[in-house]
Amino acid sequence: MTDWGTIYNRHLRRGDDHGYAAFAADQWQRRKEKKMGDKTKGLYRKFEVYRSDGTSAPGQKHHGCEYFVLDMDHDPFAIQALYTYADACEIEYPLLAADIRQKISR
């Protein structure tokens, strides 16, 4: 069965870099899901996230971790979710909470 990972790996085998492979797989996924609106899906795999520090690579600390992506420009619920996250992490991560609040107050 063809899925996002199959398309992604196919492009890597062709010699494409990770960014282009992810882009191609995303395009394939969008075409596949075009018939179904987001409101009918619930939670589903929509993004492929890689850590910039390399720790999401196989064998590393964050390999296989799940991430939840928020679209701050188009999702009407994202800003409230970020305010709530900033409140929740403020005691343990005060700088992160301040950065989040600064980012969403613009």
N, C-alpha and C positions, 0 to 999 in steps of 0.2 A: 504494500500500500504506500502510495506516495504521500509524504507529509513535508512540513517545513524543513526538518532535518535532512531528509533525503535530497531535496533541492539544494540546500546549503552545501552538503558534502559533495554533491555532484560538481558544483562550481569550484570547490577547493581542489578536487581531483583534476579539474581542467587547468589548474594553475592560477585561478583568480584569487585575489587577496580576500581576507576575512570580511572587510567592509563591503566589497562588491558581492560576495557570496551571500551575505546577510540581506543586502538590498534586493538581490534577485529572488531570494526565498520569500522576502516580505511581499514583493510584487506578485509572486505566485499565490501567496496566501490571500492577498487582497482580492485577486481575481476569483479565487475559489469561494471566498466568503461574500462576494458582492451580492449574491441572491438573498442573503440573510442579514437583516439589520442588527445593530449592536443591542438594541432593546430586547431582542428575542433570544439572546445567547446566554446571559449571565456571565459568570467568570470563565474565561478561556484564554489560551495562550495566544498573545497578540504581539509580544516583543521578545527578542532575544537579547539578553543583557550580558555584557562582558566587563569585568573589572579592569580598569586602566592600570592597576598595579600587577596584573598577571596572575593573581591568586584564584581566578576562576578556571585556570587551565587544569586539565586532568592531573590528579595527584596532589593538587594544591588545596589549601584550606577551604576555599569557597567553591570548589568544583561541585556542580550539581545543586547549588543553592537556588532557591526560588526568590524572585524579586517581583515587586508590584510597582508598575510605572504609572505616574500621574501626568496628564497633559494639562499643564498650568494655563495654557492659552485657550483651550477649547472645552475642557471639562468643567462644568459649573460647580462641581462638588470638590474639585481638587484643592482649592484655596482653603476651604474649611477643614479638609483633611490635614493639610499642612499646619494650620494653626493648632489643631488638636495634637498632632505629632510633636510640635514645638513645646506645647504645654507638658506633654508626657515625658519628654527627654530633658527638660530644663534643669532639673536637679543634678543629674549625672553628667549631662553634656551641655552646659550653659552656653558655650560658644556656638555649638551647632544650633541650639534653639534661637539664639540671637541672629545668626546668619539666615536661618529660615524665615524668621519674621521680617528681616530687612529685605530679603528677596521678594517676599509676597506683598510687601507694602508699597512697592513701586507702581 
